[in-house]
Amino acid sequence: MDTVAERVSGGAAPSAAALEMVQRLIAFPTVSRDSNLGLIEFARDYLEHLGAKTRLTYDGSRKKANLFATLGAARSGGLVLSGHTDVVPIDGQAWDSDPFAAHIHEGKLYARGSADMKGFIGVALTSGQRFLDAMQAGTLETPIHYALSYDEEVGCLGVRGLIRDLEEAGIRPAGCIVGEPTSMQPIIAHKGTHRFRCMVSGREAHSSYVTQGVNAIEYAARVIVFIRELAERLAREETRNYGFTVPYTTLSTGTIRGGIAANVVPKDCEFQFDVRTLPSMPLATLQAQIEACVEELRARMHAEDPDSGIELVCASSTQGLNASEADAIVRYAMALTGRSETGKVSYGTEAGLFQEAGIASVICGPGDIAQAHRPNEFVELAELARCEAFLARLALAPFRPD
């Protein structure tokens, strides 16, 4: 495999075809709150033109869809190239150019989604012909699958339906490369990402008669303080995993709203909090402790007013990735990149869900996550070229999990 890495090297810029494809994908304004069908149908038609067999899985409104496409013999095995098609909003951000029209300046391509992660998707799509040529030449003996999802940015929602569809259809890929921006370094682990909503309902009263009310904000505050204390205990006591920037599990409250005036005991309060778990920390362990706190406070509220209460809801939960440098898919990515080191990241991806479904996964893609979600998001053209070379090496050396 090392000799393969030497046979194809990346230049300072990607091919004209790859660059044009990335620009084309960026022009689809696939913010998570909007439809992604334009991009998905374009990618489907492009891959079908190459002879791919395609499958779509829709959301409930049928305004969004995942695409799963296979080049080569549609049998078990093969490698998945995975990417999400949605991007975060541009609302309130000060851009120097149109976020949905790629702008190239001094070796960088600026646009929403350039790094996260239409750069990877565009290069992967235009590599399709190279994969076909390798299959016809006999150097690529296993199929290449494309998995393009919706709503990754709001909780990895779409890919769950795609994975479920593959399981029901008996399609079992051997491995998966998720092309999130990693500066083309293989990433073997990321934290689990979990988001909760807590709704507190009390009883209104005039603030001069506080004993006649049940203060929803104050009870919410008690839960928030418990969450903060739990976070502080983990920061002190949890076994460190120094591969992560923050080497322990974190909890943080992100939003809160409630009350209508300073002189009214508030009836309602709602807040949201975020949990980022190390791969070794089961979410259920933390959730049980928070629910025990909620149950105790709920009983106290009921004693004051039977109609009051607290509801805790897990809005989304994404499994963390926990791979090893000894895994075949990781060693494969290391050989293709020529990198001798792997890394771990704190942000979430779809890789953990593929791994949970039994598909060995690694994260590796062009660009820097530090540029994602910001105004003037960009990916360096040299990074796209490195990704294109990476996929060219892949065509010369198929993934073999054994």
C-alpha positions in Angstrom: 0.0 0.0 0.0 2.9 2.4 0.7 4.0 2.0 -2.9 0.5 3.0 -4.0 0.8 6.3 -2.0 4.0 7.1 -3.9 2.4 6.4 -7.4 -0.2 9.2 -7.2 0.5 12.6 -5.6 -1.6 15.7 -5.2 -0.8 19.0 -6.9 -1.5 22.5 -5.8 -5.1 22.5 -7.1 -7.7 19.9 -8.0 -8.7 19.0 -11.5 -10.9 21.4 -13.4 -13.7 18.8 -13.3 -13.5 18.4 -9.5 -13.4 22.2 -9.0 -16.4 22.6 -11.3 -18.4 20.0 -9.4 -17.6 21.5 -6.0 -18.8 24.9 -7.3 -22.0 23.3 -8.7 -22.8 21.6 -5.4 -22.3 24.9 -3.5 -24.8 26.6 -5.7 -27.5 24.4 -4.1 -28.6 26.3 -0.9 -29.1 23.2 1.2 -29.5 24.9 4.6 -30.8 22.2 7.0 -34.2 24.0 7.3 -34.7 23.8 3.5 -35.0 21.0 1.0 -31.9 19.2 -0.4 -33.7 17.5 -3.3 -32.1 19.6 -6.0 -28.6 18.5 -5.0 -29.6 14.9 -4.3 -31.4 14.5 -7.7 -28.5 16.1 -9.5 -26.0 13.7 -7.8 -28.3 10.7 -8.5 -28.6 11.6 -12.2 -24.8 12.1 -12.4 -24.0 8.7 -10.8 -26.7 6.9 -12.8 -25.1 8.3 -16.0 -22.0 6.4 -14.9 -24.1 3.2 -14.4 -24.6 3.4 -10.7 -27.6 1.7 -9.0 -29.3 4.3 -6.8 -31.6 4.3 -3.8 -33.4 7.3 -2.2 -34.8 7.4 1.3 -37.1 10.4 2.1 -38.1 12.3 5.2 -41.7 12.4 6.2 -42.4 15.5 4.1 -40.6 14.1 1.1 -38.8 17.4 0.7 -35.5 15.9 1.8 -33.8 12.7 0.8 -30.7 10.6 1.3 -29.0 9.1 -1.7 -27.2 5.7 -1.7 -25.5 4.8 -4.9 -23.3 1.8 -5.9 -20.7 1.7 -8.7 -19.7 -1.8 -9.6 -21.3 -5.2 -8.7 -24.1 -4.6 -6.2 -23.1 -7.2 -3.7 -22.0 -7.1 -0.1 -18.7 -5.6 0.7 -17.1 -2.5 -0.9 -16.4 0.9 0.5 -18.8 3.7 1.4 -17.8 7.4 0.7 -20.1 9.3 3.0 -21.0 13.0 3.2 -23.9 15.1 4.4 -25.5 17.5 1.9 -26.9 20.1 4.4 -25.1 23.2 5.6 -25.7 25.5 8.5 -27.5 28.9 8.0 -25.8 32.2 7.1 -28.2 34.3 9.1 -26.5 37.2 10.8 -23.1 36.4 9.4 -21.0 39.0 7.6 -19.8 37.5 4.3 -17.4 39.2 1.9 -18.9 37.3 -1.1 -22.1 35.4 -1.9 -22.0 32.3 0.4 -23.7 30.2 -2.3 -21.5 31.2 -5.2 -17.9 29.8 -4.8 -15.3 32.6 -4.8 -11.7 31.6 -5.3 -8.9 33.9 -4.0 -5.3 33.2 -3.2 -5.6 29.4 -3.3 -8.8 29.2 -1.2 -12.4 28.5 -2.2 -14.8 30.5 -0.2 -18.5 29.5 0.2 -20.9 28.0 2.7 -20.2 24.2 2.8 -16.9 24.5 1.0 -15.1 22.7 3.9 -18.2 21.2 5.6 -18.5 19.2 3.4 -19.3 19.8 -0.3 -15.6 19.9 -1.1 -15.3 16.2 -0.3 -18.6 15.3 -2.0 -17.6 17.1 -5.2 -14.2 15.4 -5.4 -15.8 12.0 -4.7 -18.4 12.4 -7.4 -15.9 13.3 -10.1 -13.7 10.4 -9.0 -16.6 8.1 -10.1 -15.2 7.7 -13.7 -11.8 6.9 -12.3 -13.3 4.2 -10.1 -15.1 2.7 -13.2 -11.9 2.7 -15.2 -10.1 0.9 -12.4 -12.9 -1.7 -12.2 -12.7 -2.3 -15.9 -8.9 -2.6 -15.6 -9.3 -5.1 -12.8 -7.5 -3.0 -10.2 -10.6 -2.2 -8.2 -12.4 -5.4 -7.5 -15.0 -4.3 -5.0 -17.9 -1.8 -5.4 -17.7 1.8 -4.4 -20.8 3.2 -2.6 -21.9 6.8 -2.2 -23.9 7.8 0.9 -25.2 11.4 0.8 -27.5 12.4 3.7 -29.7 15.2 4.9 -30.0 16.9 8.3 -26.6 15.9 9.7 -26.2 19.4 11.1 -29.3 19.2 13.3 -28.6 15.8 14.8 -27.6 13.3 12.1 -31.2 12.7 11.4 -31.3 11.6 7.7 -28.5 9.0 7.7 -30.4 6.9 10.2 -33.0 6.2 7.6 -30.4 5.4 5.0 -28.6 2.9 7.3 -32.0 1.3 8.2 -32.8 0.9 4.5 -29.4 -0.8 3.9 -30.0 -3.2 6.7 -33.5 -4.0 5.4 -32.2 -4.5 1.9 -29.3 -6.8 3.1 -26.6 -4.4 1.8 -23.5 -4.8 3.9 -20.6 -2.6 3.0 -17.3 -3.6 4.5 -16.1 -0.1 5.4 -16.9 3.6 5.4 -14.9 6.8 4.9 -16.7 9.9 6.2 -15.2 12.9 4.5 -15.7 15.5 7.2 -12.9 18.2 7.2 -9.8 16.7 8.9 -7.0 18.2 6.8 -6.8 14.7 5.3 -5.7 13.2 8.6 -7.4 9.9 9.5 -9.6 10.4 12.6 -10.4 7.4 14.7 -12.7 8.7 17.4 -15.2 11.5 18.2 -17.4 12.2 21.2 -21.1 11.3 21.3 -23.4 14.3 20.8 -26.7 14.5 22.7 -29.2 17.3 23.0 -31.9 17.6 25.6 -34.9 19.9 26.2 -36.3 20.4 29.7 -39.8 22.0 30.0 -40.9 23.2 33.5 -44.6 24.1 34.1 -45.5 25.9 37.3 -48.4 28.2 38.5 -48.6 31.9 37.9 -49.2 34.4 40.7 -48.6 38.1 41.5 -45.0 38.5 42.7 -46.3 40.0 46.0 -48.0 36.6 46.7 -45.2 34.3 45.8 -46.6 31.6 48.1 -49.6 31.2 45.8 -47.4 30.4 42.8 -45.0 27.8 41.7 -41.9 29.4 40.1 -41.0 27.5 36.9 -37.8 29.5 36.4 -36.5 28.7 39.9 -37.2 25.0 39.5 -35.5 25.1 36.1 -32.5 26.8 37.7 -32.2 23.9 40.2 -31.9 21.4 37.3 -29.4 23.7 35.5 -27.3 23.9 38.7 -27.4 20.1 39.0 -26.2 19.8 35.4 -23.4 22.2 36.0 -22.3 20.4 39.2 -22.3 17.1 37.3 -20.2 18.7 34.6 -17.7 20.0 37.2 -17.5 16.5 38.9 -16.7 14.9 35.5 -14.0 17.5 34.8 -12.4 16.6 38.2 -12.9 12.9 38.3 -13.4 11.3 34.9 -10.5 9.4 33.4 -8.8 11.6 30.9 -8.7 10.8 27.2 -6.0 13.1 26.0 -6.6 12.5 22.3 -9.5 15.0 22.6 -9.0 18.7 22.9 -11.3 18.6 26.0 -10.3 15.2 27.4 -13.5 14.5 29.4 -17.3 14.4 29.0 -18.9 17.8 29.0 -22.4 19.2 29.8 -23.5 22.8 29.1 -26.8 24.7 29.1 -27.3 26.5 25.8 -30.7 28.2 25.8 -33.3 29.3 28.3 -36.5 31.2 28.1 -39.4 31.8 30.6 -41.5 34.4 32.4 -43.4 37.4 31.1 -42.5 40.1 33.7 -40.5 40.7 36.8 -43.7 41.1 39.0 -45.3 37.8 37.8 -44.3 34.4 39.2 -43.5 32.6 36.0 -45.7 29.7 34.9 -43.4 28.3 32.2 -39.7 27.9 31.6 -37.8 25.8 29.0 -34.1 25.3 28.5 -31.8 23.1 26.3 -28.5 21.5 27.2 -25.8 19.7 25.3 -23.9 16.6 26.4 -20.6 15.5 24.7 -19.6 12.0 25.9 -16.3 10.3 25.7 -16.6 7.0 23.9 -16.1 5.2 27.3 -19.0 7.1 28.9 -22.5 5.7 28.4 -25.1 8.4 28.0 -27.6 6.3 30.1 -25.3 6.7 33.1 -25.5 10.5 33.0 -29.2 10.6 31.9 -30.2 8.5 34.9 -28.6 11.0 37.3 -30.3 13.9 35.7 -33.7 12.2 35.6 -33.3 11.3 39.3 -32.8 15.1 40.0 -35.8 15.9 37.9 -38.0 13.3 39.6 -37.1 14.7 43.0 -38.0 18.3 42.0 -41.1 17.1 40.2 -42.4 15.6 43.5 -41.7 18.8 45.3 -43.6 20.8 42.6 -46.6 18.4 42.8 -46.7 18.9 46.6 -47.3 22.6 45.9 -49.6 22.1 42.9 -50.6 18.8 41.4 -50.8 20.4 37.9 -47.2 21.5 37.8 -44.3 19.4 36.7 -41.1 18.9 34.7 -40.6 17.1 31.4 -37.1 16.0 30.2 -36.8 15.0 26.5 -33.8 13.8 24.6 -34.1 15.8 21.3 -31.3 14.0 19.5 -28.5 11.5 20.3 -25.6 10.6 18.0 -23.3 7.7 18.8 -19.6 8.5 19.2 -17.0 6.9 17.0 -14.5 4.6 18.8 -12.1 3.0 16.3 -8.5 1.8 16.7 -5.3 2.2 14.7 -5.3 -1.6 14.5 -8.6 -1.5 12.5 -8.3 -2.4 8.9 -10.2 0.6 7.7 -7.9 2.9 9.7 -4.8 1.3 8.5 -6.2 1.6 4.9 -6.8 5.3 5.3 -3.4 5.8 6.8 -1.8 4.1 3.9 -3.8 6.1 1.3 -2.9 9.4 3.0 0.7 8.5 3.8 0.1 9.7 7.4 1.6 7.9 10.3 -0.6 9.5 13.0 -4.3 9.5 13.6 -6.4 11.9 15.6 -9.5 12.3 17.7 -12.1 15.2 17.5 -14.7 16.6 19.8 -17.3 17.4 17.1 -19.9 14.8 16.0 -20.2 13.0 12.7 -22.2 10.2 11.1 -19.3 7.8 11.5 -20.4 6.5 14.9 -23.8 5.6 13.4 -22.2 3.6 10.6 -19.9 1.9 13.1 -22.9 1.1 15.3 -24.5 -0.6 12.3 -21.5 -2.8 11.9 -19.7 -0.9 9.1 -16.1 -0.2 10.1 -15.6 3.6 9.8 -12.9 6.3 9.8 -13.1 10.0 9.2 -10.9 11.7 6.6 -11.6 14.6 4.3 -10.3 17.9 3.0 -10.4 21.2 4.9 -10.2 22.4 8.4 -13.1 22.1 10.8 -12.0 25.5 12.3 -13.2 27.1 9.1 -16.7 25.5 9.1 -19.9 27.3 10.2 -18.1 30.7 10.1 -18.6 33.6 7.7 -16.2 33.3 4.8 -15.9 29.6 5.3 -13.2 28.2 3.0 -11.3 25.2 1.8 -7.8 25.4 0.4 -7.5 24.2 -3.2 -4.4 22.2 -2.2 -6.6 20.3 0.3 -9.1 19.4 -2.5 -6.1 18.2 -4.6 -4.9 16.1 -1.8 -8.4 14.5 -1.5 -8.5 13.9 -5.2 -5.1 12.1 -5.0 -6.3 10.1 -2.0 -9.3 8.8 -4.0 -7.0 8.1 -7.0 -4.9 5.9 -4.7 -8.1 4.2 -3.5 -8.9 3.2 -7.1 -5.5 1.5 -7.3 -5.8 -0.4 -4.1 -9.2 -1.6 -3.0 -10.2 -2.0 0.6 -9.9 -5.5 1.9 -11.1 -5.9 5.5 -9.3 -9.2 6.1 
